[in-house]
Amino acid sequence: MDSPIVQVVIDPNYVRQLAEAEIKRQMQEHAPGIWWDMKRLEAETCRKRDWLLANILLNPAFKQEMRLCSNGGEGGRWMFRASEMSRFLDKNFEALNKSRSKLIR
């Protein structure tokens, strides 16, 4: 008596999506890195570029601190010292998560 044949079909697009999601999760859970770019800052804060620019990066209240932890968007690309920006975000968590009208100074 012959055994039944089982055929397994694997969708390569689905496998790629799973792999990409796992890589992204692993990157976010592990070491913060030395530098972040804007995409990483967006991921770390769960905020979009426009919000980050208006409420943090170009906010006069944070001008001095941004000089210490970013390149100021020089050359059209924002770069951040991960450890300093992480400390800034932790220190200002409550203020940054209040309503928008109260935040922009």
HELIX and SHEET records of a PDB file:
HELIX    1   1 PRO A   12  GLU A   29  1                                  18    
HELIX    2   2 MET A   38  THR A   45  1                                   8    
HELIX    3   3 ARG A   49  LEU A   52  1                                   4    
HELIX    4   4 LEU A   53  LEU A   57  3                                   5    
HELIX    5   5 PRO A   60  PHE A   62  5                                   3    
HELIX    6   6 LYS A   63  CYS A   69  1                                   7    
HELIX    7   7 GLU A   74  GLY A   76  5                                   3    
HELIX    8   8 ALA A   82  LYS A   91  1                                  10    
HELIX    9   9 PHE A   93  LEU A   96  1                                   4    
HELIX   10  10 ARG A  100  LEU A  103  1                                   4    
SHEET    1   A 2 TRP A  35  ASP A  37  0                                        
SHEET    2   A 2 MET A  79  ARG A  81 -1                                        
END                                                                             
